[in-house]
Amino acid sequence: MRTTVVVLAVLGLAVVPAASAHVEPSPEKVPADSVSRITLSVEGEEDVPAVKVTVQMPVGVTDVIAHPAQGWRQSVNGRLVSWSGGRIPNGAVGKFQFSAQFPNTPGRVLVFPALETYADGNVVHWIGAETSDTPAPRVTLTAATGRTRPPPPPPPPTTTTIFDTVDPSDDDSGGSTWIWILVAGVALAAIAAALFLGRRRA
C-alpha cells in the first residue's frame, strides 16, 4: 500500500507541471474583422531551458507580424511564427507577441497549435483539446466593433455653360480687338462711300 502511494505521488509530480504549464494567449477574446495583438505566455517546465517556440496560425488569420522578444530571433514562414535562440528556464515564463488580421467570423474559436522545444531536443506539443494536459492556445472572436468606412465624398456638381465650347486658350482681349477692328472697318467703308457719292454729285 505504501509503495502504491509513493508511485501515485511520483506520477502526480510528473503530471502536474504539464497540466499547469500551458501556452496561454492574452487576450483570449478579440473582435472579429480586427487587427489585434496576442501575447503568448510560455512556461519552462523541464530541467533544461526551452529554446524555441513555434505557433501555427489558423486558416483565415492573415498579415501576421511577429514582434521582437529580448534575446530571441523572431520569424514568420507562411502560417508558422517562431521565436528561437533565447532561454526559458524551468519555472520561468517567456512572453511572445504577434499581431494579425483576424477573420470576420464572430463566435468562431481559433486554435493556435504550439510547439515548445527544449535544449535537450525534447519537444512539447501544445496541440490538444482544452481538457487535455497539453491544450492548444485558443482565441474566441467576438462581435465586430462595427466600424464603418466613411462614404466617399460626392462628386463636384457638373454645370454646363456656353463657355464650355470655348477653347480656354482663347484670349478674350484678342477677340474684342478683332471686333473693334471690324466695326472700324465698316465705319471707314461707309465714310469712303459717302465721300465718293458726294464727289460724283459735285
Residue pairs with C-beta under 8 A, 6 or more apart in sequence:
15 133
17 45
18 45
18 124
18 133
18 134
19 133
20 43
21 43
21 44
21 45
22 43
22 126
22 135
22 137
23 40
23 41
23 42
23 53
23 55
23 114
23 116
23 126
23 136
23 137
24 40
24 41
24 137
25 38
25 39
25 40
25 41
25 112
25 137
25 138
25 139
26 38
26 39
26 40
26 41
27 36
27 38
27 139
28 138
28 139
28 140
29 139
29 140
29 141
29 142
30 36
30 38
30 102
30 139
30 140
30 141
30 142
31 102
31 141
31 142
31 143
31 144
31 145
32 102
32 103
32 104
32 105
32 106
32 108
32 141
32 142
32 143
32 144
33 102
33 103
33 104
33 144
34 101
34 102
34 144
34 145
35 63
35 99
35 100
35 101
35 102
36 99
36 100
36 102
37 67
37 97
37 98
37 99
38 97
38 98
38 99
38 100
38 139
39 95
39 96
39 97
40 53
40 55
40 95
40 96
40 97
40 98
40 112
40 114
40 137
41 93
41 94
41 95
42 50
42 53
42 88
42 93
42 94
42 95
42 96
42 114
42 116
43 88
43 91
43 92
43 93
43 94
44 50
44 88
44 89
44 90
44 91
44 92
44 93
44 94
45 90
45 91
45 124
46 90
46 118
46 120
46 122
47 90
48 90
48 118
48 119
48 120
48 122
49 87
49 88
49 89
49 90
49 118
49 119
50 87
50 88
50 94
50 116
50 117
50 118
50 119
51 84
51 85
51 86
51 87
51 88
51 117
51 118
51 119
52 82
52 83
52 84
52 85
52 115
52 116
52 117
53 82
53 83
53 84
53 94
53 96
53 114
53 115
53 116
53 117
54 80
54 81
54 82
54 114
54 115
54 117
55 80
55 81
55 82
55 96
55 98
55 112
55 113
55 114
55 115
55 137
56 79
56 80
56 81
56 112
56 113
56 114
57 64
57 79
57 80
57 81
57 100
57 112
58 110
58 111
58 112
59 79
60 102
60 103
60 105
60 110
61 79
61 100
61 101
61 102
61 103
61 110
62 100
62 101
63 100
63 101
64 76
64 79
64 81
64 98
64 99
64 100
65 76
65 98
65 99
65 100
66 74
66 75
66 76
66 81
66 82
66 83
66 96
66 97
66 98
67 74
67 96
67 97
67 98
67 99
68 74
69 83
69 86
69 94
69 95
69 96
69 97
70 86
71 85
71 86
71 87
72 83
72 84
72 85
72 86
72 94
72 96
73 83
73 84
73 85
74 81
74 82
74 83
74 96
75 81
75 82
75 83
75 84
81 98
83 94
83 96
86 94
87 119
88 94
102 110
102 139
102 141
103 141
104 144
105 141
106 141
106 142
106 143
106 144
107 140
107 141
108 140
108 141
109 138
109 139
109 140
109 141
110 138
110 139
110 140
110 141
111 136
111 137
111 138
112 136
112 137
112 138
112 139
113 125
113 126
113 127
113 136
114 126
114 127
114 136
114 137
115 123
115 124
115 125
115 126
115 127
116 123
116 124
116 126
117 123
118 124
124 134
125 134
126 134
126 135
126 136
126 137
127 134
127 136
128 134
128 135
128 136
129 135
129 136
130 138
